[in-house]
Amino acid sequence: MLEEMLTQAFWLGLLKIIGVNIVLSGDNAVVIALAARSLPARQQKQAIFWGSAAAIVMRIILTLFAVKLLAVHWLKLVGSALLFWIGIKLLVPEEGENGVDASDNLMAAIKTILIADLVMSLDNVIAVAAAAGGSTTLLILGLGISIPLVIVGSTLLLHLMERFPVIITIGGALIGFVAGEMVVTDPALSGWLSGLGVQFTADGKPWVGGASLALVAGVLGAGAVVASGLLLARRQQGAGSHGSSAAGSGTVDS
């Protein structure tokens, strides 16, 4: 290990992994910030730290099996469904939490972060594994260094969401975009899509008529998550206001 760290190739590989993680960790930071935004300030920091650290460890494990995982049929479709659910859930304001213990909310936020990062990392781990060049030491060290990058990004987004709530909607759209892309890149659908005239690039991206099918599916996925999330949020607010008015009309002056 020490001899490996003294080589120029090791440090170049480490720089590549850090660079790849800076580029690829943006969507993960969005998920972490969305999941932690409704927690108290102290627990926001705990959710960001533990969620980020656990997600990085999980990504290391994923990377070791990246090529085999991405070849599993239906895995991306299941992951896509999970992301759609998470994206919509994060856009709907939480209610009825007065009787819920604060630690339960913290664990729920960390669980959401882990599930979303697990799914969103399926494609990202290929790039990280390639940058590591087969070195497990380089892989673990590089991803470990990326933990503070994700934490800083999540914290910054959390503050921006408080000032500009529209970022919450944009974050939900990003999750939906990733989910939509995953649907059309699952190997289980490649044969069926090929029969419809869809062509695939060397990295497995589908194209039809000169347009990226993954891009189209991503845009549709983003629209579906935002529309569903906003619709459910309005229904929830409408039900809350209706309940409040009904309770008010039922009071009798003494």
N, C-alpha and C positions, 0 to 999 in steps of 0.2 A: 504493500500500500504506500509506504514512504517513498520507495523508488518511483512509483507511478506518479506521485505528486510532484516530483522534481523534474518531470519532463515538460517540454513546451506544449506538447499535444494535450496534456492534462489541463493546463490553464486555458488553452484555446477552447477546449471542449466545455470547460466550466463557464466561460464567458458566453458561449453559444447557448447553453442551457438557461442561464440567467436571462439572456435576451429573449429566448423563446417564451419563457415564463412571463416576462413583462408583457409581451404581446398577447399571450393566450389567457392570462389571468384576469383580464378585464371583466368578462362575463361572470366569472366566479365571484369577483368582488361585488358585483351588482347583486347577486343572489344573497351574499352574506349581509350586505347592507339592508336589503329588503326584509330579510328574516329577522334582523335585530332591531329594526326601527321602532317597534312598539314596546320594547323593553325599557325599564328604568335605565338611567345613564350608566350606573355602575355595572348592571348586567349586560348592557350593550357591549361594553369593553370585554367582559368575560365571554360572551357569545362570539364576538369577532375573533378573539385570541384562540379559544378552544376549537371553534369551528374551523378556523384557518389551519391550525396545527394538525387537527385530525384529518382534514381534507388532504393536506400535503402527504401525510403518511399513507393514506388510502391511495393517493395517486401514484406513490412509489410502488405499491403492491400491484396496482393496475398496470403500470408500465412494464413490469417484469413479464406480464402475460398479454401485452397489448395486441400483438399480431393475432394470436389465437382468439382473443375476445372479439375483435372486430370481424372475424370470420364466422362467428356464431350467428345462425339465422334467427330472426325474430327478436334478437336482443335489442337492436336499435328501436324497433317498433314499440317494445315494452317500455324502453327508456323514454321514448317520445311521449307516450301516454302519461308517464310520471311527470315529465316536464310541463305538459299542458296543465295537469292538475295543480302542480306547484305554482306555475305562473298565475293562474286564475286565483288560487287561494291567497297569494301574496298581494293581489290587487284589491281584495275585499277586506274592508276594515273589520278588525276583530271586535266581538261583542261578548257580553256575558262573562267577563273575566273577574268580576268582583269576588267570586267564591273560589277562584283558582289560585293555588299557592304560587308564589313568584318563582320558586325553583322549577315548577312544572313548566312555566312559560319559557324559562331559560333552556331547559332540556328539549322542549318542542322546537325552539329556534335552532339549536345545534343539530337536531335530527333532520330538520328541513335543509340545513346547509349541507349536511353529509349526503343526503339522498340526491340533491340537485347537483352537487359537485361530482358525485359518482357518475351520474348520467352524462353531464356536460364534458367530462374528461375523457370519454371513450375515444373521441377523435384526437384530442390534444396530446394524449400520451404517445402517439406514434411519432410526433415531431420531437418530443423530449427524448424518447428512446433513440432516435436517429442522431440527435445532438450528442448523446452520451457515448456513442460509438461502441456500445457493448460493455462499457465500464460501469459496474454496479456501484463502486465507490463514488465515481463522478456523478452518477445519477442521484444517489441519496444526498450527497453534499450540495449539488446544485439545487435540488428541490428544497432542501432545508434552508438554504440562503433565500429562497423565494418567499418563505413564510412572512418576513417583515414587509415585503413588497405587497402581498395580498392584504395584510393587516392595515397598512397605510392607505391603500386604495379603498378598502372598505370603510375605514373611519372617515376619509374625506367625502366619500359618497353619502355617508350617513348624515353628515352636517349639511351637505348640499340638498338632500331630500327634505330636511327640515325647512330650508329657506325656499326651495323650489319644488313643490309637490309634484309637478309634472314629470320630474325625473323618475318617480315611482311608476308612472304609466310607461315611460320609455324603458325602464328596467323590465317590466312585465312583457313588453313587446320583444325585447331582446331574448328572453327565455322562450317565448313563442316562436321566434325566428329559428333558434337552435333546434327546437322540437320539430318544426316543419322540415328543416333540412335533413334531420335524422330519418324521417319517414321514407324519403325517396332514395336514401343511400344504404338501406338495409339490404344485405346480400340476398335475402329471401325473395325480394321483389325484382331482382336484376333480370331474371329470365322473362318474367311477365312484362316488364318495361321494355326489354329488348324487342319483344314481339310487337310492341306498339310503335316501334321505330325510334326508340330512345337509344342514343349512343353513349358509351361510357369512356371517360378519359383514363389514362394510365393509373391515376390515383383513385379511380372508382366514382368520380363525379359524373352524374347523368346530364346529358345535353340533348335538346330536341329543337330542331329548326333553327340552330344557331344561338339558342338561348339556354341559359343554365336552369335546368329543372329544379335544382336545389335552391337557387335564388328565388324562383317563383314560389316554391313550396314554403320557403322561409318567410316570405312576405305574407302569404296566406295564413301561416301559423301565427305570426305576430298579430295580424288583424283579428284572428279568432280568439286569441287569449285576451287582448285588450277589450274587444266587444263583449265577450262573456264576463270578464271581470267587472267592467263598468255596469253591465246590466244587473249582475248579482248585487253589486254595491248599491245601486239605486233601489232595487227591491228591498234590500235590508234597511236602507234609510227610510223608505216609504213605510215599511212595516213598523219601524221604531216610532216614527212620527204618528202613525195611526194608533199605536198602542198608547202613546202619551196623551193624545187627544181624548181617547176613550176613557182613560183613567181620570183625566181632568173633568170630563162631563159627568162622571159618576160620583163626584164629591158633593156633599151637601153642607151648606153653610150652617154653622151652629148659631 
